[in-house]
Amino acid sequence: MVAVSGKRIWLDGRFVDWSEARVHVLTHTLHYGLGVFEGIRCYKTADGRSAIFRLGDHLRRLYDSAHINLMQVPFSREVVEEACLEALRQNDLPEGYLRPLVFIGDGEMGLNPGGNAIRVAVIAWPWGRYLGEEGIQRGIRAKVSTFSRHHVNAKMTKGKTCGDYVNSILAKREALLDGYDEAILLDTQGLVSEASGENIFVVRDRVLATPSTL
Ligand SMILES: Cc1ncc(COP(=O)(O)O)c(C=O)c1O
């Protein structure tokens, strides 16, 4: 793993130097985990141009995630979309990964964030194959996790929420400690849900199948 670095980060409406994109230690999301984010890939296509995979769909989910978590994003989708494009340009990335993040700033503490500012960052950095080039060549070893995916009554399961990833981190680390590359998580009924940071697809008799999102 290589530490992530780059040139410029979009933070609350403007680009700042990478090293200037800092937050206060009382940032609410840092304490309680209520924030939402997306992970979006930009690929170089055969004709040499760059193409972002389903940028509109990802941003729609970002805004939906914020909405169902009762966070109002203080920028329009168009503004954040432009920030995504510009983040790739400003960091000289013809291909790479985009991370829009909506989080609750500092101010009030306690579980009700009250009037704390909703803050938005867009970060871009290079990111190779998620499970490594070797994983693509040789395949990976995965184990069924002892951790279950969150039950629908426990939190907003349709949202991509920062704090939910504690569950993923625990499952991932358990798998690595047990000598595997990745964890497969079941839901609380025991049905296959997804892996710690990726979806699961199966090809059977030339038919592609994946767990339902309903
Ligand atoms: C838990 C989890 N599932 C699935 C995915 C795959 O991405 P998407 O939800 O955009 O299909 C990711 C990617 O970040 C993830 O973290």
The ligand as a Gaussian input file, in Angstrom:
#p B3LYP/6-31G(d) Opt

LIG

0 1
 C      -19.270000      -2.272000       0.656000
 C      -19.159000      -2.021000      -0.823000
 N      -19.919000      -2.733000      -1.658000
 C      -19.857000      -2.568000      -2.979000
 C      -19.002000      -1.630000      -3.537000
 C      -18.960000      -1.529000      -5.019000
 O      -19.248000      -0.307000      -5.481000
 P      -20.721000       0.141000      -5.907000
 O      -21.515000       0.161000      -4.663000
 O      -20.505000       1.504000      -6.469000
 O      -21.234000      -0.855000      -6.894000
 C      -18.191000      -0.841000      -2.706000
 C      -17.296000       0.178000      -3.232000
 O      -16.806000       1.055000      -2.573000
 C      -18.275000      -1.048000      -1.303000
 O      -17.520000      -0.329000      -0.450000

